[in-house]
Amino acid sequence: MDVNSFNKALLVGYVTTNVEAKTAKDSNKLYCRFQIATNELFRDKKPRPQFHHIVVWGKRAEFCGKWLQKGRLVHIEGKIRSRYWNDPQGTKRRITEIHVEQIVLLGKKEDFEVEDEEPIEEREPRIDDPL
């Protein structure tokens, strides 16, 4: 292994998809997949969203399935990995994902307390709602 190589991703963004922990069929390990959005500012000062595919395994996946919801702000540290597969039409596909090593929920404490509130999609948007 080349000691000069390094694979680390640091992201702070908003969860954009529903998060649900599942069990892998082949290994019986718990995992979850979701996306987060980050904004990148260009010369014209207009933010351009970037969407990142996130994969979480084990106890972290259990944590994410319980506490993460669409719209939550998170800090993620992980490794960048690409994988390939053939779709049903036989076309070779590629996806680049961030495999989480550490995840931190950001925001106020009350944002993480589970309440009987209606889902984000079904309520009136608030000023502090992301995107």
SULLIN-V708001 format. One record per residue. SS is DSSP state (helix for helix, strand for strand, loop for the rest). PHI is phi in degrees with one decimal (999 if undefined). Layout:
ss=SS phi=PHI
ss=SS phi=PHI
This chain:
ss=loop phi=999
ss=loop phi=-78.2
ss=loop phi=-69.6
ss=loop phi=-90.3
ss=loop phi=-97.9
ss=loop phi=-153.9
ss=loop phi=-129.3
ss=loop phi=-147.5
ss=strand phi=-120.3
ss=strand phi=-123.6
ss=strand phi=-133.1
ss=strand phi=-127.3
ss=strand phi=-163.7
ss=strand phi=-101.3
ss=strand phi=-66.6
ss=loop phi=-111.9
ss=loop phi=-130.0
ss=loop phi=-67.3
ss=loop phi=-114.2
ss=loop phi=-142.1
ss=loop phi=-75.8
ss=strand phi=-133.8
ss=strand phi=-107.2
ss=loop phi=-68.4
ss=loop phi=-66.1
ss=loop phi=-79.5
ss=loop phi=-120.3
ss=loop phi=62.4
ss=loop phi=-91.4
ss=strand phi=-78.4
ss=strand phi=-150.2
ss=strand phi=-148.3
ss=strand phi=-125.7
ss=strand phi=-160.6
ss=strand phi=-120.6
ss=strand phi=-126.1
ss=strand phi=-114.4
ss=strand phi=-122.4
ss=strand phi=-110.1
ss=strand phi=-121.2
ss=strand phi=-91.5
ss=loop phi=-105.8
ss=loop phi=-55.9
ss=loop phi=-79.4
ss=loop phi=64.8
ss=loop phi=-94.8
ss=strand phi=-71.4
ss=strand phi=-120.8
ss=strand phi=-71.0
ss=strand phi=-121.2
ss=strand phi=-109.4
ss=strand phi=-123.0
ss=strand phi=-85.0
ss=strand phi=-116.1
ss=strand phi=-127.9
ss=strand phi=-128.9
ss=strand phi=-121.1
ss=helix phi=66.9
ss=helix phi=-62.8
ss=helix phi=-64.7
ss=helix phi=-66.1
ss=helix phi=-61.7
ss=helix phi=-59.4
ss=helix phi=-63.7
ss=helix phi=-61.3
ss=helix phi=-84.6
ss=helix phi=-107.8
ss=loop phi=-85.9
ss=loop phi=-137.1
ss=loop phi=-55.6
ss=loop phi=99.9
ss=loop phi=-74.1
ss=strand phi=-88.7
ss=strand phi=-135.6
ss=strand phi=-111.6
ss=strand phi=-125.3
ss=strand phi=-120.8
ss=strand phi=-172.3
ss=strand phi=-110.0
ss=strand phi=-88.9
ss=strand phi=-135.9
ss=strand phi=-115.4
ss=strand phi=-136.8
ss=strand phi=-123.9
ss=strand phi=-158.4
ss=strand phi=-103.3
ss=loop phi=-77.1
ss=loop phi=-58.0
ss=loop phi=-86.1
ss=loop phi=89.5
ss=loop phi=-81.2
ss=strand phi=-74.4
ss=strand phi=-118.0
ss=strand phi=-136.5
ss=strand phi=-137.3
ss=strand phi=-107.9
ss=strand phi=-129.4
ss=strand phi=-103.9
ss=strand phi=-93.6
ss=strand phi=-71.0
ss=strand phi=-107.2
ss=strand phi=-149.4
ss=strand phi=-137.4
ss=strand phi=-128.8
ss=strand phi=-78.6
ss=strand phi=-110.0
ss=loop phi=119.7
ss=loop phi=-78.6
ss=helix phi=-55.9
ss=helix phi=-65.4
ss=helix phi=-67.0
ss=helix phi=-104.4
ss=loop phi=-78.2
ss=loop phi=-77.7
ss=loop phi=-125.5
ss=loop phi=-84.5
ss=loop phi=-107.4
ss=loop phi=-71.5
ss=loop phi=-59.1
ss=helix phi=-55.1
ss=helix phi=-67.6
ss=helix phi=-102.3
ss=loop phi=-113.0
ss=loop phi=-66.4
ss=loop phi=-66.1
ss=loop phi=-101.5
ss=loop phi=-60.6
ss=loop phi=-87.2
ss=loop phi=-69.3
ss=loop phi=-72.2
ss=loop phi=43.8
